[in-house]
Amino acid sequence: MGPILKTPIAFLTLVERKILVFIKEPVKPSTSSPTLFLITPTLALTLAHLF
């Protein structure tokens, strides 16, 4: 069984997993672009949720 089931618990599991991805992101490296560092995970999760 997985989040494919159409139940409130399955929906909450999906939301929990998305939140955990943001929490587990490392602290911003000093050599990275701050804009890309913030936009990339958001874009990836948005596209994953849509498709």
Phi and psi restraints in degrees (range 20) as a CNS / XPLOR table:
assign (resid 1 and name C) (resid 2 and name N)
       (resid 2 and name CA) (resid 2 and name C) 1.0 -150.0 20.0 2
assign (resid 2 and name N) (resid 2 and name CA)
       (resid 2 and name C) (resid 3 and name N) 1.0 -165.8 20.0 2
assign (resid 2 and name C) (resid 3 and name N)
       (resid 3 and name CA) (resid 3 and name C) 1.0 -73.7 20.0 2
assign (resid 3 and name N) (resid 3 and name CA)
       (resid 3 and name C) (resid 4 and name N) 1.0 5.2 20.0 2
assign (resid 3 and name C) (resid 4 and name N)
       (resid 4 and name CA) (resid 4 and name C) 1.0 -70.5 20.0 2
assign (resid 4 and name N) (resid 4 and name CA)
       (resid 4 and name C) (resid 5 and name N) 1.0 -27.2 20.0 2
assign (resid 4 and name C) (resid 5 and name N)
       (resid 5 and name CA) (resid 5 and name C) 1.0 -63.6 20.0 2
assign (resid 5 and name N) (resid 5 and name CA)
       (resid 5 and name C) (resid 6 and name N) 1.0 142.9 20.0 2
assign (resid 5 and name C) (resid 6 and name N)
       (resid 6 and name CA) (resid 6 and name C) 1.0 -92.0 20.0 2
assign (resid 6 and name N) (resid 6 and name CA)
       (resid 6 and name C) (resid 7 and name N) 1.0 69.2 20.0 2
assign (resid 6 and name C) (resid 7 and name N)
       (resid 7 and name CA) (resid 7 and name C) 1.0 -127.3 20.0 2
assign (resid 7 and name N) (resid 7 and name CA)
       (resid 7 and name C) (resid 8 and name N) 1.0 159.5 20.0 2
assign (resid 7 and name C) (resid 8 and name N)
       (resid 8 and name CA) (resid 8 and name C) 1.0 -60.0 20.0 2
assign (resid 8 and name N) (resid 8 and name CA)
       (resid 8 and name C) (resid 9 and name N) 1.0 -35.1 20.0 2
assign (resid 8 and name C) (resid 9 and name N)
       (resid 9 and name CA) (resid 9 and name C) 1.0 -66.2 20.0 2
assign (resid 9 and name N) (resid 9 and name CA)
       (resid 9 and name C) (resid 10 and name N) 1.0 -38.5 20.0 2
assign (resid 9 and name C) (resid 10 and name N)
       (resid 10 and name CA) (resid 10 and name C) 1.0 -65.0 20.0 2
assign (resid 10 and name N) (resid 10 and name CA)
       (resid 10 and name C) (resid 11 and name N) 1.0 -39.7 20.0 2
assign (resid 10 and name C) (resid 11 and name N)
       (resid 11 and name CA) (resid 11 and name C) 1.0 -64.2 20.0 2
assign (resid 11 and name N) (resid 11 and name CA)
       (resid 11 and name C) (resid 12 and name N) 1.0 -42.9 20.0 2
assign (resid 11 and name C) (resid 12 and name N)
       (resid 12 and name CA) (resid 12 and name C) 1.0 -64.6 20.0 2
assign (resid 12 and name N) (resid 12 and name CA)
       (resid 12 and name C) (resid 13 and name N) 1.0 -32.8 20.0 2
assign (resid 12 and name C) (resid 13 and name N)
       (resid 13 and name CA) (resid 13 and name C) 1.0 -64.6 20.0 2
assign (resid 13 and name N) (resid 13 and name CA)
       (resid 13 and name C) (resid 14 and name N) 1.0 -41.8 20.0 2
assign (resid 13 and name C) (resid 14 and name N)
       (resid 14 and name CA) (resid 14 and name C) 1.0 -63.0 20.0 2
assign (resid 14 and name N) (resid 14 and name CA)
       (resid 14 and name C) (resid 15 and name N) 1.0 -44.1 20.0 2
assign (resid 14 and name C) (resid 15 and name N)
       (resid 15 and name CA) (resid 15 and name C) 1.0 -63.5 20.0 2
assign (resid 15 and name N) (resid 15 and name CA)
       (resid 15 and name C) (resid 16 and name N) 1.0 -42.4 20.0 2
assign (resid 15 and name C) (resid 16 and name N)
       (resid 16 and name CA) (resid 16 and name C) 1.0 -60.9 20.0 2
assign (resid 16 and name N) (resid 16 and name CA)
       (resid 16 and name C) (resid 17 and name N) 1.0 -43.0 20.0 2
assign (resid 16 and name C) (resid 17 and name N)
       (resid 17 and name CA) (resid 17 and name C) 1.0 -63.4 20.0 2
assign (resid 17 and name N) (resid 17 and name CA)
       (resid 17 and name C) (resid 18 and name N) 1.0 -39.1 20.0 2
assign (resid 17 and name C) (resid 18 and name N)
       (resid 18 and name CA) (resid 18 and name C) 1.0 -67.0 20.0 2
assign (resid 18 and name N) (resid 18 and name CA)
       (resid 18 and name C) (resid 19 and name N) 1.0 -39.5 20.0 2
assign (resid 18 and name C) (resid 19 and name N)
       (resid 19 and name CA) (resid 19 and name C) 1.0 -65.2 20.0 2
assign (resid 19 and name N) (resid 19 and name CA)
       (resid 19 and name C) (resid 20 and name N) 1.0 -40.6 20.0 2
assign (resid 19 and name C) (resid 20 and name N)
       (resid 20 and name CA) (resid 20 and name C) 1.0 -63.3 20.0 2
assign (resid 20 and name N) (resid 20 and name CA)
       (resid 20 and name C) (resid 21 and name N) 1.0 -33.1 20.0 2
assign (resid 20 and name C) (resid 21 and name N)
       (resid 21 and name CA) (resid 21 and name C) 1.0 -62.2 20.0 2
assign (resid 21 and name N) (resid 21 and name CA)
       (resid 21 and name C) (resid 22 and name N) 1.0 -43.2 20.0 2
assign (resid 21 and name C) (resid 22 and name N)
       (resid 22 and name CA) (resid 22 and name C) 1.0 -69.4 20.0 2
assign (resid 22 and name N) (resid 22 and name CA)
       (resid 22 and name C) (resid 23 and name N) 1.0 -36.6 20.0 2
assign (resid 22 and name C) (resid 23 and name N)
       (resid 23 and name CA) (resid 23 and name C) 1.0 -68.1 20.0 2
assign (resid 23 and name N) (resid 23 and name CA)
       (resid 23 and name C) (resid 24 and name N) 1.0 -37.0 20.0 2
assign (resid 23 and name C) (resid 24 and name N)
       (resid 24 and name CA) (resid 24 and name C) 1.0 -81.8 20.0 2
assign (resid 24 and name N) (resid 24 and name CA)
       (resid 24 and name C) (resid 25 and name N) 1.0 -4.1 20.0 2
assign (resid 24 and name C) (resid 25 and name N)
       (resid 25 and name CA) (resid 25 and name C) 1.0 -61.8 20.0 2
assign (resid 25 and name N) (resid 25 and name CA)
       (resid 25 and name C) (resid 26 and name N) 1.0 137.8 20.0 2
assign (resid 25 and name C) (resid 26 and name N)
       (resid 26 and name CA) (resid 26 and name C) 1.0 -69.3 20.0 2
assign (resid 26 and name N) (resid 26 and name CA)
       (resid 26 and name C) (resid 27 and name N) 1.0 163.5 20.0 2
assign (resid 26 and name C) (resid 27 and name N)
       (resid 27 and name CA) (resid 27 and name C) 1.0 -63.0 20.0 2
assign (resid 27 and name N) (resid 27 and name CA)
       (resid 27 and name C) (resid 28 and name N) 1.0 146.7 20.0 2
assign (resid 27 and name C) (resid 28 and name N)
       (resid 28 and name CA) (resid 28 and name C) 1.0 -57.9 20.0 2
assign (resid 28 and name N) (resid 28 and name CA)
       (resid 28 and name C) (resid 29 and name N) 1.0 121.8 20.0 2
assign (resid 28 and name C) (resid 29 and name N)
       (resid 29 and name CA) (resid 29 and name C) 1.0 -66.2 20.0 2
assign (resid 29 and name N) (resid 29 and name CA)
       (resid 29 and name C) (resid 30 and name N) 1.0 151.3 20.0 2
assign (resid 29 and name C) (resid 30 and name N)
       (resid 30 and name CA) (resid 30 and name C) 1.0 -70.8 20.0 2
assign (resid 30 and name N) (resid 30 and name CA)
       (resid 30 and name C) (resid 31 and name N) 1.0 -21.9 20.0 2
assign (resid 30 and name C) (resid 31 and name N)
       (resid 31 and name CA) (resid 31 and name C) 1.0 -97.4 20.0 2
assign (resid 31 and name N) (resid 31 and name CA)
       (resid 31 and name C) (resid 32 and name N) 1.0 0.4 20.0 2
assign (resid 31 and name C) (resid 32 and name N)
       (resid 32 and name CA) (resid 32 and name C) 1.0 -93.3 20.0 2
assign (resid 32 and name N) (resid 32 and name CA)
       (resid 32 and name C) (resid 33 and name N) 1.0 161.7 20.0 2
assign (resid 32 and name C) (resid 33 and name N)
       (resid 33 and name CA) (resid 33 and name C) 1.0 -78.5 20.0 2
assign (resid 33 and name N) (resid 33 and name CA)
       (resid 33 and name C) (resid 34 and name N) 1.0 123.6 20.0 2
assign (resid 33 and name C) (resid 34 and name N)
       (resid 34 and name CA) (resid 34 and name C) 1.0 -61.2 20.0 2
assign (resid 34 and name N) (resid 34 and name CA)
       (resid 34 and name C) (resid 35 and name N) 1.0 -36.0 20.0 2
assign (resid 34 and name C) (resid 35 and name N)
       (resid 35 and name CA) (resid 35 and name C) 1.0 -65.0 20.0 2
assign (resid 35 and name N) (resid 35 and name CA)
       (resid 35 and name C) (resid 36 and name N) 1.0 -49.5 20.0 2
assign (resid 35 and name C) (resid 36 and name N)
       (resid 36 and name CA) (resid 36 and name C) 1.0 -65.2 20.0 2
assign (resid 36 and name N) (resid 36 and name CA)
       (resid 36 and name C) (resid 37 and name N) 1.0 -35.5 20.0 2
assign (resid 36 and name C) (resid 37 and name N)
       (resid 37 and name CA) (resid 37 and name C) 1.0 -63.4 20.0 2
assign (resid 37 and name N) (resid 37 and name CA)
       (resid 37 and name C) (resid 38 and name N) 1.0 -34.1 20.0 2
assign (resid 37 and name C) (resid 38 and name N)
       (resid 38 and name CA) (resid 38 and name C) 1.0 -86.5 20.0 2
assign (resid 38 and name N) (resid 38 and name CA)
       (resid 38 and name C) (resid 39 and name N) 1.0 -35.1 20.0 2
assign (resid 38 and name C) (resid 39 and name N)
       (resid 39 and name CA) (resid 39 and name C) 1.0 -77.8 20.0 2
assign (resid 39 and name N) (resid 39 and name CA)
       (resid 39 and name C) (resid 40 and name N) 1.0 -37.3 20.0 2
assign (resid 39 and name C) (resid 40 and name N)
       (resid 40 and name CA) (resid 40 and name C) 1.0 -59.7 20.0 2
assign (resid 40 and name N) (resid 40 and name CA)
       (resid 40 and name C) (resid 41 and name N) 1.0 -50.6 20.0 2
assign (resid 40 and name C) (resid 41 and name N)
       (resid 41 and name CA) (resid 41 and name C) 1.0 -64.5 20.0 2
assign (resid 41 and name N) (resid 41 and name CA)
       (resid 41 and name C) (resid 42 and name N) 1.0 -36.6 20.0 2
assign (resid 41 and name C) (resid 42 and name N)
       (resid 42 and name CA) (resid 42 and name C) 1.0 -64.4 20.0 2
assign (resid 42 and name N) (resid 42 and name CA)
       (resid 42 and name C) (resid 43 and name N) 1.0 -44.9 20.0 2
assign (resid 42 and name C) (resid 43 and name N)
       (resid 43 and name CA) (resid 43 and name C) 1.0 -63.7 20.0 2
assign (resid 43 and name N) (resid 43 and name CA)
       (resid 43 and name C) (resid 44 and name N) 1.0 -42.6 20.0 2
assign (resid 43 and name C) (resid 44 and name N)
       (resid 44 and name CA) (resid 44 and name C) 1.0 -62.6 20.0 2
assign (resid 44 and name N) (resid 44 and name CA)
       (resid 44 and name C) (resid 45 and name N) 1.0 -44.9 20.0 2
assign (resid 44 and name C) (resid 45 and name N)
       (resid 45 and name CA) (resid 45 and name C) 1.0 -69.0 20.0 2
assign (resid 45 and name N) (resid 45 and name CA)
       (resid 45 and name C) (resid 46 and name N) 1.0 -36.0 20.0 2
assign (resid 45 and name C) (resid 46 and name N)
       (resid 46 and name CA) (resid 46 and name C) 1.0 -64.4 20.0 2
assign (resid 46 and name N) (resid 46 and name CA)
       (resid 46 and name C) (resid 47 and name N) 1.0 -46.7 20.0 2
assign (resid 46 and name C) (resid 47 and name N)
       (resid 47 and name CA) (resid 47 and name C) 1.0 -66.4 20.0 2
assign (resid 47 and name N) (resid 47 and name CA)
       (resid 47 and name C) (resid 48 and name N) 1.0 -37.8 20.0 2
assign (resid 47 and name C) (resid 48 and name N)
       (resid 48 and name CA) (resid 48 and name C) 1.0 -66.0 20.0 2
assign (resid 48 and name N) (resid 48 and name CA)
       (resid 48 and name C) (resid 49 and name N) 1.0 -34.6 20.0 2
assign (resid 48 and name C) (resid 49 and name N)
       (resid 49 and name CA) (resid 49 and name C) 1.0 -73.3 20.0 2
assign (resid 49 and name N) (resid 49 and name CA)
       (resid 49 and name C) (resid 50 and name N) 1.0 -34.0 20.0 2
assign (resid 49 and name C) (resid 50 and name N)
       (resid 50 and name CA) (resid 50 and name C) 1.0 -75.0 20.0 2
assign (resid 50 and name N) (resid 50 and name CA)
       (resid 50 and name C) (resid 51 and name N) 1.0 -34.6 20.0 2
